[in-house]
Amino acid sequence: MSPRHRVVIIGGGFGGLRAARALRSAPVDVTLIDRRNYHLFQPLLYQVATGSLSPGQIAAPIRSVLSRQKNTRVLMGEVVDVDPDARRVVLADGAVVEYDSLIVAAGSQTSYYGHDDWRQWAPGMKSIEEATNIRHKILYAFEVAERLADPAERRAWLRFVIVGADPRSLARVPVDLDDLAAVPDVRPASFRPFALYGRTKNMNAMFGYALARRLDGTGSTVNGAHPGVIRGTALGRHSRGALRVFGATLSLFVPGPDAGADTPAWLAVSPEVAGVTGRFFAKRQEFPTAPHTTDVARCDRLWEESARLVGLPVA
Ligand SMILES: Cc1cc2nc3c(=O)[nH]c(=O)nc-3n(C[C@H](O)[C@H](O)[C@H](O)COP(=O)(O)OP(=O)(O)OC[C@H]3O[C@@H](n4cnc5c(N)ncnc54)[C@H](O)[C@@H]3O)c2cc1C
């Protein structure tokens, strides 16, 4: 009897698990390799980073997820090399796993656009370790502030900046508060990614204003910042034709990441904006976002509806 076809999958994230499941009934032997033995539900990392979920609630052992799949084994190990000629992958401990077909689903990593030295100040949020690091930074800031007697010193620890796209150019994209949980119609003909994108950016501004009002009087400040269009983000790399050429040409003229970091960093530390809260800035200038994003009742409703949707108490 000839040996069965061997499929190796690198990565037990959404992509790797999906691939493994698709091979459930195929006449193949699947080996899924991941450097950690659990599947991480990345979209809930924000909640871990802000303390509303614990890490265990968003991680599931990969072996349990695939336990009913007879043709699949799970190995924990870090892949450090792939030899396509010999058809084998090499793990950090020197182990070798041979394959007939290889699926690489190793995900992505945070890019600092050539500024890896920024990592210590702006941690990524792709792993539990990074999310708990952010949570520690937030809680630590509150703890330090609690013990400082000087209000100016205390406020310096309590500045929050929400960085996102420019709601001015997206001002006309509405936020339908009656339709927050709606699954968008994703048929290719009617799927309008830019409209969904604009909606989320306008909602970011609304959340910022609602949060600032809720924190009013506590010494904490919250402002929004638009970093601007930045070179090196590969914006438009998935576009085709004229749009792609436009994106590539535009990237020649836009500033680098230093310019993008300027306004958020200025809002976070500059004495010029000490005590300023509930505003939106670009290039160190305040600007008004669309009236539909500043309406107090609408912002509060978005806040309350969102809390309800994710099961948090309305505060
Ligand atoms: C904070 C956050 C919020 C998000 N929110 C949303 C959202 O609301 N909606 C949405 O659609 N998407 C969201 N995403 C994006 C979504 O989570 C990712 O697109 C998705 O997780 C990518 O899946 P993946 O399988 O390609 O990679 P990953 O989920 O990153 O999985 C890759 C796996 O490969 C493993 N791996 C990597 N390198 C190696 C190696 N050398 N050896 C062995 N194993 C390795 C990793 O340990 C990991 O388990 C969010 C992402 C983040 C970070």
The ligand as an ORCA input file, in Angstrom:
! r2SCAN-3c Opt
* xyz 0 1
  C      -6.294     43.124     17.727
  C      -6.849     42.515     16.465
  C      -8.199     42.649     16.155
  C      -8.720     42.095     14.990
  N     -10.064     42.229     14.735
  C     -10.592     41.654     13.637
  C     -11.979     41.735     13.346
  O     -12.750     42.327     14.110
  N     -12.456     41.142     12.222
  C     -11.608     40.470     11.376
  O     -12.084     39.929     10.371
  N     -10.294     40.376     11.608
  C      -9.759     40.935     12.712
  N      -8.414     40.856     12.957
  C      -7.568     40.170     11.971
  C      -7.602     38.662     12.138
  O      -7.486     38.306     13.493
  C      -6.429     38.112     11.343
  O      -6.613     38.483      9.994
  C      -6.382     36.612     11.435
  O      -6.138     36.219     12.770
  C      -5.276     36.101     10.541
  O      -5.311     34.697     10.600
  P      -4.055     33.859     10.169
  O      -4.413     32.432     10.331
  O      -3.593     34.320      8.825
  O      -2.906     34.295     11.182
  P      -2.852     34.169     12.762
  O      -4.201     34.133     13.394
  O      -1.882     35.203     13.218
  O      -2.208     32.736     13.003
  C      -0.889     32.454     12.645
  C      -0.409     31.306     13.506
  O       0.875     30.916     13.035
  C       1.719     30.663     14.134
  N       3.074     30.880     13.687
  C       3.614     32.004     13.147
  N       4.884     31.820     12.815
  C       5.171     30.543     13.139
  C       6.353     29.741     13.029
  N       7.485     30.245     12.523
  N       6.315     28.460     13.466
  C       5.164     27.956     13.990
  N       4.022     28.658     14.110
  C       4.025     29.931     13.689
  C       1.264     31.664     15.199
  O       1.626     31.204     16.502
  C      -0.234     31.684     14.969
  O      -0.934     30.765     15.796
  C      -7.867     41.388     14.114
  C      -6.504     41.251     14.429
  C      -5.995     41.798     15.587
  C      -4.526     41.618     15.925
*
